[in-house]
Amino acid sequence: MQLFPPLYDTPLAELFHARVPAGEPWAWVLCQRILADETLARRLLVEPLSPGMADWIRQELGHLRQEVERLQKQYPFSDFGNRDPSAAESAALKVLLEGSPAALQNLYQTFGYGIYVHHTAFLFSQRMQAIEKPDPACFDDLVGYARQIQTLRANVERFLAGKPAVPMLLYGARGSGKSTSVKALRTQYADRGLRLVEVLADGLELLPELLALLAPLPYKFVLYLDDLAFASEDARFHKLKALLEGAVYERPSNVLAVATSNRRNLVAQDWSDRPDPDASDPASWDTLQDKLALADRFGLVLTFPPFDQQHYLEAVAHILGRELDEETRKAALQFALEGRGFSGRTARHFANQQ
């Protein structure tokens, strides 16, 4: 058994598929195998380094150094890459060339492994998937919600500082900037270790597995639940409730849930769901209250009220970066009144056509 993943069938195939920094390529190729080693990384992230494991790692690092020397002699290539190395790649190179088992453990504790080394945004459904080009949303894109954004950021900054923070629900009108506000967190705080994980509908079924996956990683993860709503009998409701209230599994301190919704009551109701006012069975009323109170389990609820005409025009001017002349003002209003309505999304769509 090898501790580090083996190369492709041929070293040249490995080099062809690698995206390495500038410089002699073979050491960078082997560095990528170190950073990609999920099995070893997760063990070193959750367990102390035992003497026997240290001996094995020391031996395997020696084999990698011999492999680098052999490849350099057999395939003496110059630069394959055209970029500077990342901090993680530079640290991995130091471990490869001269590092110890403790240095390898420190590498994983600082940068993680695999896709978490190179990306700041992810999608989670049945598995974790890196987003190659995340939305570059920023808080400057938003107009008119200064209080909400200030409160959102203050809670997240507490989270990043390791202080108590509470799960958040952003609810309000369509196109008001709720999703942009959440995505802007990654843009603003990625360099402080924040990572954004959008949890899709299927992913809610696997919340315990997701939390176990993220817990040992050296980043702060915002779990982004977009456009959250449940049918009355949706079993995922209970998964989310457990995440917010606690369950038999421990909620990691490096995970914070942030949801957006167009409605305050997250669980759909029919008239048939309402108990008979004269019903003697209190359980029927308890069930209804449980559904109504899901939003209350978010420690912080931020309301994004709908745009009015003035707010909409201010957003158009902000996005265009200039005051509106009369012609542009009339065109913007006509654009909204054609059925799109007053919203930040409509303002951006109009501005993109100018």
PyMOL commands that set and color helices and strands:
alter all, ss='L'
color gray80, all
select helices_A, chain A and resi 11-17+25-35+38-46+51-74+87-98+101-111+115-118+139-141+146-160+178-192+201-214+236-245+271-273+282-292+295-297+309-320+326-340+344-352
alter helices_A, ss='H'
color red, helices_A
select strands_A, chain A and resi 121-124+128-130+168-172+194-199+220-225+255-261+300-304
alter strands_A, ss='S'
color yellow, strands_A
deselect
rebuild
show_as cartoon
